[in-house]
């Protein structure tokens, strides 16, 4: 692989890693708050993709000029984010909340159940085949500062950077963020009511919102969506969250970027069949040396994080 | 007062009454059974009725129904009943081993079932073939193309005998196998001036099989096979992979697989990367689902698909009665899948009519001895392995957003038949 190809693969990896990181933040926020791996999160993202496809396919005549395209996509991402956020809150309140005091396996199994239900909703919604995501821009590449830039990749960055920035502000600069970080491990009992309960609702909403935004980025990047996309994206995003240190928001984003890069480079070097194997091999080796992930805190003997 | 229930019964009258009841019961039952068994014959199909392959299955089923309607649901003295069974699961969107095995067992256990039309996927046939073989139930596939299902020495070790545990043959297919499609596709590419090919498959039974045969033939023809790579059919996109394809600079990219296994996405990513190579895909991609996923407009004139058998769009087929009836009934022209479904059903009906009794073994033997002189796709028969004697493969090109017939190839040589519209 020459330098140009390597840089090209890095670009693809960073783009795909960006939205994987955004999805991974959803996993990590929920886990950090209620200690639950929300396996259905990938399928929530998939349904967000279905909604954005509907918005972009039927409401707006495409392709358009770059500025209008960006505005349209930001609008679609916002709608999709709100939709996924509300859906995530509903799932939590109706499915997970009654199981807060249940044995750990019960909510875990119910997340898997919700995942299958949502997948079938997607099947009914968009059908069984790959659905083409509409072309947003009139031109596929554009010279920016003399460098040819793929407009789709540029658009993915336009979609994912603002929410990451807003999340940073939210977590670092607001009372809500400080509260959220201070309850990094709410016990299941306290999560049921009071202020902690509101924080849990907010966490599920934010996680869903970010997933919805990521779904538009995923659609723009892959150019198609299908009802099974949530499964594999979820798998990569969980890996990213664990690699970055589950419970750590910066860790999830960095983990996403690393997973995207490993995936892109391994596909180019070894072939597409080895992408998942390569990603998990790196995860296994890394965790053997650093079980808590990149930004995770190691457990003390008393089990305190 | 003594109750009537405690009176002493008259033994002889009681015995007489009992005998009458028993005789009536046996007589009525046997009469009823005989009546049902003598008049009704069941024909089942096992196809994926949900998921990506639903469209193809719908067309096969239409062909079957048309064949049954043509004979007014009669096969000799029998009344034909058709059951359209589903071997897929909604969650997976594809055929499942459980679904296919259940359909096969159901068919075997029902003594009225005399033929099993299916499957669409070669992998599914591997599940049901041994089950049906034990019961000597005729199985006719309108779509399986994997070579190992019938041809000794060309498939996996042990094939095809592993599908024939009884030692007898019961499986027939009305489409030519991949040992025709793959090599003839390579011949077509060579004739077109292609010298550097990049071969991709979906890692499945069918896709890998046809792609390997294509690659082998390319090497025989002296073409350079730059690489033969299997993709992950679960992947969301292939942008990184397409970079390696582009850097190899092929004249032609061949994909063995289907729309369900990401053929459309691969084509889309190749076009997005501004690849100038011709794209040639196997018959699993010759569907609307493929065009929808790939974006038909971007494939205009540069994406070709092979399909086993003659194309329905050939001019000499247009005047056939089937086409008129099909168009009358469904409003469209029959596709390849519909024609093969129709031919499969006609073969079955003819065998049942010829045998004239519910004898599964005799029906199988009759089907194997069939010689079709008035077939939609010409004259054909069944060889000793259960394969059709048809030796043609059609090539279609994407034009005006759909696949349009371009050429016919056969083992006798590539002959251009301009039937494109």
Interface residues (C-beta under 8 A of the other chain):
Chain A: X5 X8 X9 X12 X13 X16 X116 X119 X120 X123 X128 X129 X130 X131 X132 X140 X218 X221 X222 X223 X224 X227 X228 X229 X231 X232 X233 X263 X264 X265 X267 X268 X271 X272 X273 X275 X276
Chain B: X50 X51 X52 X54 X90 X91 X93 X203 X229 X230 X231 X232 X234 X235 X236 X237 X238 X239 X240 X241 X243 X244 X247 X259 X260 X262 X264 X265 X268 X269 X272 X289 X292 X293 X294 X295
